[in-house]
Amino acid sequence: MNTQIDGRVPVLIAGGSLVGLSASLFLGRLGVPHLLVERHSETSRHPRGRGNNLRTMELFRVAGVEPDIRAAASVLADNHGILQADTLAGVEQEWLFREIDPGGALARFSPSSWCLCSQNDLEPVLLRHAKQRGDVRFGTELTGFTPDPGGVTCTLLDRATGQTTTVRADYLVAADGPRSPVRTGLAVGQSGRGDLFHNISVTFRAKRLADVVGDRLFIACYLTNPDGAGALLPVDNREQWVFHAPWHPERGETVEDFTDARCIAHIRAAAGVPDLEVEITGRAPWHAAERVADQYSSGRVFLVGDSAHEMPPTGAFGSNTGIQDAHNLAWKLAAVLDGWAGPALLDSYGEERRPVAVHTAARAAERSVEHKHPGFDATPGGGRQTNVLAVALGYRYPVGALAGGDPQGAVIPERFTADGEVGSRAPHLWLRPAGGGERISTLDLFEREPVLLIAAGEAAAAWRAAAEQLAARTGVPLRCHVLGDGPDADFHPEAPVAAPGGRPPAGGPPTGGAPAGGPPAGAPPVAWPAAYGLGADGASLVRPDGFVAWRGDGDPQALEAAVRQVFALE
């Protein structure tokens, strides 16, 4: 029986939340025609998923949307730290950590910085940019899909008109959430500890609450009073707030049990103000879980974001991991569709991203224990304190689209290091164009094609010639940049500077003390090419996603074998 096909597209994205919209943004930047469908008629109205870490903001920087995101996040730009208190009006209070980046030390490692932007503010920015380069249809639901060796036949429902259409896609990307119909349809199982705790997220207005909070502009405040236990999050620091109240469905509690009267009483107890005027504006349940899909793809269907993994919200790891999934997959789809990489490159998506999710989810659960997240009754096990910087910026790919990596290496190291090792994110250095102009980061060089960073010196010409000949033979759009002080250099690296005050980067104990896991205090800065682990005649092959794929010293002829291995060329 033949099925009538109403349209064709290289990539169809199912799901238009943070991760799906990010996938659309990244694919559009790479020139990949695609269609995104989202069953809801509009972006999220609920202020969820607000923490965007360094790596995510680097990706948004390169994609050209960072300024718009920071503008959307301006109302919370001065909020820092997590506070724990019995009640807001009480005297018992302690900062679990006061600042994400004390002293501005992270500027040594990244051109970007953390950004507190709630999902309801971030999604419209991503949607606006995604629409510029992709076909984005809200109010449209993926109701069925049939994969085969040549593609995926997808059935779409226009929820407003009831009209059904059939679209043929080369690849299907499922960003359809933790209850993913696509993952279920593929019969892909999940592993992990499962549900950890449950909350009801309550949005409300309370004009006088800002007076109680005062100058404690926190990211979140954990309240421990048994009658008002939960987490308070500001939306505008004035009258709009969110309260996460513990919910125990295992005890028979339902969402309907959280009436306005109950929520108001709970919030008043948390604030320590019995007569606080509270107007409940919405409520939504959410589940903190530790689950990871047993596989990230099946044929031409790929899982990203919550469809691939769930993890507790502490540390804001979940949405960031999902956005980084989408970025990893986007360049690989673009490379295969453009014909300069072999189809086997797509196998590396799960090889790389699944271990990151497994380890990150475990760290997120550990951090929930460390912070005594309301509703989570787990007992501290005496394990390590979570090094946030190592998780957010220092994760590595021991195997995947690499040549010369360490298959036995740690996915998340105990300490964050920016050393240019194969499988790690390429280190940030500031560069000045040789012809003049504004400085850029090395990270700004990585997006659309592989890049060969070459140390200026006697071997630079040989490296450039080898790369150009290789590109001509294979079709790989390999771009060369010579870095150094010589006359043939394309960019002049700025002299690196130590962290302000000689302090190491943030990411240590939640008490706000000296960070655990960063470089030693006062560690000397490392200059190019040593920052990339290269000698004076070396070169580093960096993938479009900014991860080091290979590095070599003094032997340009070794480049071809590495490129063929990394990009799955026969």
C-alpha positions in Angstrom: 0.0 0.0 0.0 1.5 3.3 -1.1 1.3 6.3 1.3 0.7 9.7 -0.2 3.6 12.0 0.8 2.6 15.6 1.3 6.1 17.0 1.8 9.7 16.1 2.2 12.4 17.5 4.5 15.9 16.5 5.5 15.2 16.8 9.2 12.0 16.8 11.2 12.2 17.8 14.9 9.3 16.6 17.2 9.0 19.0 20.1 9.4 22.8 20.4 10.6 23.4 23.9 14.1 24.5 24.9 15.9 21.6 23.3 13.8 21.3 20.1 14.0 25.0 19.5 17.8 24.9 20.1 18.1 22.0 17.6 16.2 24.1 15.0 18.4 27.1 15.7 21.6 25.1 15.3 20.5 23.3 12.2 19.3 26.6 10.7 22.7 28.2 11.3 24.3 25.3 9.4 22.0 25.7 6.5 20.0 22.4 7.0 16.4 22.6 5.8 14.2 21.3 8.6 10.7 21.3 10.0 9.9 21.6 13.7 6.5 20.6 15.1 5.2 21.3 18.6 1.8 20.1 19.8 1.2 23.2 22.0 0.1 26.4 20.4 2.7 28.6 22.1 5.9 28.5 24.1 5.9 27.8 27.8 4.2 30.3 30.1 5.6 28.6 33.2 9.0 30.0 34.5 11.0 26.7 34.6 14.5 25.7 33.7 16.2 29.0 34.4 19.9 28.2 34.8 22.0 28.4 31.6 25.5 27.3 32.2 28.8 28.5 30.7 28.9 25.9 27.9 25.3 26.5 26.8 25.9 30.3 26.7 29.0 29.7 24.6 26.9 27.8 22.1 24.3 30.6 22.1 27.1 33.1 21.7 28.4 31.4 18.5 24.9 31.0 17.2 24.4 34.8 17.5 21.6 34.8 20.1 23.5 35.5 23.4 22.8 39.2 23.4 19.0 38.7 23.0 19.0 36.1 25.7 20.8 38.4 28.1 18.3 41.1 27.3 15.4 38.7 28.1 17.1 37.8 31.3 17.9 41.3 32.5 15.4 41.3 35.3 17.3 38.6 37.2 20.8 39.7 36.2 21.6 40.6 39.8 20.4 37.4 41.4 23.1 35.1 42.7 23.4 32.1 45.0 21.1 29.7 46.8 19.9 30.6 50.3 18.6 28.1 52.9 16.4 29.3 55.7 13.7 28.1 58.1 11.5 30.9 56.9 12.2 34.1 54.9 11.4 36.2 58.0 13.3 34.0 60.4 16.9 34.3 61.7 18.1 30.9 60.7 19.6 31.2 57.3 22.7 30.1 55.4 24.0 30.6 51.9 24.7 27.2 50.3 26.7 29.3 47.9 26.8 33.0 47.5 28.1 33.5 44.0 28.5 31.3 40.9 31.7 33.2 39.9 33.3 34.9 42.9 35.8 37.5 41.7 35.1 36.9 38.0 37.6 34.1 37.8 35.7 32.3 35.1 36.6 34.9 32.5 39.9 33.2 32.3 38.2 30.1 30.8 35.3 31.3 28.8 34.2 34.4 26.7 30.7 33.8 28.2 29.2 33.6 31.6 26.3 32.0 33.4 22.8 33.4 32.7 19.7 33.1 34.7 16.9 33.1 32.1 13.6 31.4 32.8 12.2 29.0 30.2 9.2 31.3 29.6 11.6 34.1 28.7 14.2 32.0 26.8 11.9 30.0 24.5 10.4 33.1 22.7 14.0 34.3 21.9 14.9 30.9 20.5 11.6 30.7 18.6 12.1 34.0 17.0 15.6 33.1 15.7 14.6 29.5 14.8 11.8 30.9 12.5 14.4 32.9 10.5 16.0 29.7 9.1 13.5 26.9 9.7 9.9 25.9 9.2 8.5 26.0 12.7 4.9 24.9 13.3 3.3 25.2 16.8 -0.1 23.6 17.2 1.1 20.6 15.1 1.6 17.2 16.6 3.6 14.2 15.4 1.0 11.4 15.8 2.9 8.6 14.1 6.2 7.7 12.4 7.5 4.8 10.4 11.2 4.5 10.0 12.9 2.5 7.3 16.5 2.3 5.9 16.0 5.3 3.7 14.2 7.7 6.1 11.2 8.2 8.3 7.6 8.7 7.2 5.9 11.0 9.7 2.2 11.7 10.3 1.4 15.2 11.5 -1.9 16.6 12.9 -2.9 20.2 12.8 -4.6 20.5 16.2 -6.6 23.6 15.2 -8.1 22.2 12.0 -7.8 18.5 12.5 -6.1 18.1 9.2 -3.5 15.3 8.8 -0.5 15.4 6.6 2.3 13.0 5.9 5.9 14.2 5.7 8.9 12.2 4.6 12.1 13.0 6.5 15.6 11.8 6.1 16.0 12.0 9.8 13.7 12.4 12.8 14.9 14.2 16.0 12.8 13.5 19.0 12.8 16.4 21.5 9.3 15.3 22.8 10.0 15.3 26.6 10.4 12.7 29.4 7.3 10.7 28.4 8.5 10.7 24.8 6.1 9.0 22.4 8.9 8.6 19.9 11.1 6.8 22.5 8.1 4.6 23.4 7.4 3.9 19.8 11.0 2.7 19.3 10.7 0.5 22.4 13.9 2.0 23.8 14.2 1.3 27.5 15.7 3.5 30.3 18.2 2.9 33.1 18.8 4.7 36.3 17.3 5.2 39.8 13.9 6.4 38.4 11.8 8.9 40.3 13.6 10.6 43.2 11.1 13.2 44.4 8.1 15.2 43.2 7.1 18.8 43.5 4.2 21.0 42.6 5.3 24.2 41.0 3.0 27.1 42.1 3.2 30.5 40.4 1.8 33.4 42.5 1.7 37.1 43.1 2.6 38.6 46.4 3.5 42.3 46.4 4.7 42.4 50.0 7.0 39.4 49.7 9.8 41.6 48.1 9.9 43.6 51.4 10.5 40.3 53.3 13.2 39.2 50.8 15.0 42.6 51.0 18.4 42.7 49.4 18.8 38.9 49.4 18.6 38.6 45.6 18.9 34.8 45.3 18.5 32.3 42.5 16.5 30.1 44.9 15.8 29.9 48.6 15.2 26.5 50.2 12.8 26.8 53.1 12.9 24.2 55.8 10.0 25.0 58.1 7.9 21.7 57.9 4.7 23.7 57.4 6.3 25.7 54.5 9.0 23.4 53.2 9.9 24.1 49.6 11.9 26.3 47.2 11.1 29.9 46.4 12.3 31.4 43.1 11.9 35.0 42.0 10.4 35.8 38.6 10.7 39.6 38.7 12.0 40.2 42.2 8.9 42.3 42.9 5.6 40.6 42.9 5.8 37.5 40.8 7.2 34.3 42.3 7.4 30.5 42.0 7.2 28.1 44.9 8.1 24.4 44.6 6.1 22.5 47.2 7.0 18.9 48.0 4.4 16.5 46.6 4.0 12.9 47.7 2.0 10.9 45.2 3.3 7.7 46.8 1.2 8.7 49.8 -1.9 9.2 47.7 -1.6 12.9 47.2 -2.9 14.3 44.0 -2.4 17.5 42.1 -6.0 18.4 43.0 -5.1 18.3 46.7 -3.0 21.4 46.2 -5.9 23.9 46.4 -5.5 27.6 46.4 -6.1 27.7 50.2 -3.5 25.0 50.8 -0.9 26.7 48.6 -1.5 30.1 50.2 -1.1 28.6 53.7 2.1 26.8 52.7 3.6 30.0 51.1 2.7 32.1 54.2 4.4 29.5 56.4 7.5 29.6 54.2 7.6 33.3 54.3 7.0 33.5 58.0 4.3 36.1 57.4 0.9 34.8 58.5 -1.1 37.6 56.8 0.8 37.7 53.5 -1.5 38.6 50.6 -1.0 35.8 48.0 -2.7 35.3 44.7 -2.2 31.9 43.1 -1.9 32.2 39.3 -1.0 28.6 38.3 0.3 25.2 39.3 2.1 22.4 37.5 3.5 19.1 38.7 7.0 18.0 38.0 9.1 15.0 38.8 12.8 14.8 39.6 14.2 11.6 38.3 17.4 9.9 37.3 16.8 8.1 34.0 18.8 7.7 30.8 17.7 6.1 27.6 19.5 2.8 26.9 20.3 4.0 23.4 20.1 7.4 21.8 19.2 6.4 18.3 17.5 3.8 16.2 18.3 3.9 12.6 17.4 7.4 11.4 15.7 8.5 14.6 17.5 10.3 17.4 16.6 11.2 21.0 17.7 14.5 22.5 16.9 16.3 25.7 14.4 14.9 28.2 13.4 12.2 25.7 17.0 10.9 26.2 17.6 11.7 29.9 16.0 13.0 33.1 17.9 14.4 36.0 17.1 16.4 39.2 17.0 20.2 38.7 19.7 21.0 41.2 22.6 22.5 39.3 20.5 23.2 36.3 22.1 20.3 34.5 19.1 18.8 32.7 18.2 21.5 30.1 21.8 22.4 29.5 22.7 18.7 28.8 19.8 18.6 26.4 20.8 21.8 24.5 24.3 20.4 24.2 22.8 17.1 22.9 21.2 19.1 20.1 24.4 21.0 19.3 26.4 17.7 19.1 23.8 16.1 16.8 23.2 19.2 14.6 26.7 19.5 13.1 26.8 15.7 12.5 23.5 15.7 10.6 24.7 18.7 8.6 28.0 17.1 7.7 26.3 13.9 6.6 23.6 15.7 4.6 26.2 17.9 3.0 28.1 14.9 2.0 31.5 15.6 3.6 31.1 13.0 6.3 30.1 9.4 6.2 26.8 8.2 7.6 28.7 6.3 10.4 29.5 9.7 11.9 26.0 9.7 13.3 26.8 6.6 15.4 29.1 8.8 17.5 26.2 10.9 18.7 25.1 8.3 21.3 28.6 7.1 21.9 29.5 10.6 23.1 26.3 12.0 24.6 24.9 9.0 26.5 27.9 8.7 28.9 27.8 12.4 29.6 24.1 12.1 30.6 24.7 9.1 32.8 27.5 10.8 34.7 25.8 14.2 34.8 22.5 12.8 36.1 24.4 11.1 38.9 26.1 14.3 39.8 22.8 16.2 39.7 21.4 13.7 42.2 24.4 14.1 44.4 24.0 17.8 44.4 20.4 17.5 45.4 21.6 15.6 48.4 24.3 18.1 49.2 21.8 21.0 49.0 19.1 19.0 50.9 16.6 19.8 48.2 13.1 20.1 49.6 11.2 16.9 49.1 14.3 14.8 48.6 14.7 12.5 51.6 17.9 10.8 50.5 20.6 10.6 53.2 24.0 12.0 52.3 26.4 9.2 51.5 29.6 11.0 52.2 30.6 11.1 48.6 32.4 13.9 46.7 30.9 17.4 46.5 29.9 18.1 43.0 32.4 20.2 41.0 30.0 22.3 38.9 32.6 23.6 36.5 33.9 20.1 35.8 30.4 19.0 34.9 29.4 22.1 33.0 32.5 22.8 31.0 35.0 19.9 31.6 33.1 16.9 30.4 34.9 14.8 27.8 34.3 12.2 25.1 36.6 9.2 25.7 35.3 7.6 22.5 33.4 8.9 19.4 34.3 11.1 16.4 37.9 11.3 17.5 41.4 10.1 16.6 43.8 9.4 19.4 41.5 9.8 22.4 41.7 7.9 25.6 38.9 5.3 25.8 39.6 4.8 29.5 39.5 8.5 30.3 37.0 10.0 32.7 33.8 11.5 31.2 33.6 14.0 34.0 37.0 14.6 35.6 37.4 15.3 39.3 39.0 18.6 38.5 38.3 21.0 35.7 41.2 21.4 33.4 41.4 23.2 30.0 44.3 21.3 28.4 43.2 20.7 24.8 43.2 17.0 25.1 41.5 15.0 22.4 37.8 14.6 23.3 37.7 17.8 25.4 36.2 21.3 24.6 38.8 23.4 22.9 40.3 25.9 25.4 39.3 29.6 25.2 41.9 32.1 24.2 41.5 35.7 23.1 42.7 36.4 19.6 43.5 39.6 17.6 43.0 39.3 13.8 46.3 39.9 12.1 44.6 42.4 9.8 43.2 44.4 12.7 39.7 44.4 14.2 38.0 43.4 17.4 39.3 40.5 19.3 37.5 37.2 19.2 37.6 34.0 21.2 39.1 30.8 19.8 35.6 29.4 20.4 34.2 31.9 17.9 36.1 30.0 15.1 34.1 26.8 15.5 30.6 26.3 14.1 30.2 25.5 10.4 33.3 23.5 9.5 36.2 21.6 11.0 39.1 23.9 11.9 42.9 23.2 12.0 44.6 25.5 14.5 48.3 25.7 13.5 51.2 27.0 15.6 53.0 29.7 13.8 56.5 28.5 12.9 58.6 26.6 10.5 56.0 23.8 10.0 53.0 26.1 9.6 53.2 26.3 5.8 53.4 22.5 5.6 50.4 22.1 7.8 48.4 24.5 5.7 49.4 22.8 2.4 48.5 19.4 3.8 45.1 20.7 5.0 44.3 22.3 1.6 45.3 19.2 -0.3 43.2 17.0 2.0 40.2 19.2 1.6 40.5 19.1 -2.2 40.7 15.3 -2.1 38.0 14.5 0.4 35.6 17.4 0.2 35.9 18.0 4.0 35.7 21.9 4.3 38.7 22.1 6.6 39.6 25.6 7.5 43.1 26.6 8.7 44.0 29.3 11.1 47.7 30.0 12.0 48.0 31.4 15.5 51.1 33.1 16.8 53.2 36.2 16.5 54.9 35.6 13.1 54.1 37.5 9.9 52.2 34.5 8.5 49.8 34.3 11.4 46.1 34.8 10.9 45.5 35.6 14.6 47.7 36.9 17.4 46.8 35.3 20.8 46.6 37.8 23.6 48.9 37.2 26.5 46.7 35.2 29.0 46.0 36.7 32.4 45.7 34.9 35.7 42.3 34.8 37.4 41.5 38.0 39.4 43.3 37.9 42.7 45.0 34.7 41.8 41.7 32.8 42.6 40.8 29.6 40.9 37.6 29.2 39.0 34.3 28.6 40.8 32.6 25.3 41.0 33.5 24.0 44.4 31.7 23.4 47.7 28.2 24.9 48.0 29.4 26.7 51.1 31.0 29.3 48.9 34.5 28.5 50.2 37.6 27.8 48.0 36.4 25.8 45.1 37.3 22.1 45.0 38.4 20.7 41.7 39.7 23.8 39.9 43.4 24.7 39.2 45.5 25.5 42.3 45.1 29.1 43.6 47.6 31.3 41.8 48.3 28.8 39.1 50.2 30.5 36.2 48.4 31.1 33.0 49.1 28.9 30.0 49.8 30.5 26.6 49.2 29.1 23.1 50.2 26.6 21.9 50.8 24.9 25.3 47.2 25.7 26.2 46.3 23.1 23.5 48.9 20.7 24.6 51.0 21.4 21.4 54.6 21.9 20.7 56.1 24.7 18.6 55.3 22.8 15.4 52.0 21.4 16.3 48.4 21.6 15.1 45.0 20.8 16.6 42.0 19.6 14.7 38.8 21.0 16.2 35.3 19.8 15.2 32.5 22.2 14.4 31.1 21.8 17.9 34.4 23.1 19.4 35.7 19.7 20.7 39.3 18.7 19.9 39.2 15.7 17.6 43.0 15.2 17.1 46.3 16.9 17.7 49.7 16.3 16.3 53.2 17.7 16.4 55.5 18.1 13.4 53.9 15.6 11.0 51.4 17.1 8.6 51.2 13.8 6.7 49.4 12.3 9.7 46.5 14.7 9.3 44.7 12.7 6.5 44.3 9.5 8.5 42.9 11.5 11.4 40.4 13.4 9.3 39.2 10.2 7.7 38.8 8.5 11.0 37.0 11.5 12.7 34.5 12.1 9.9 33.9 8.4 9.1 35.3 8.6 5.5 36.1 5.4 3.8 
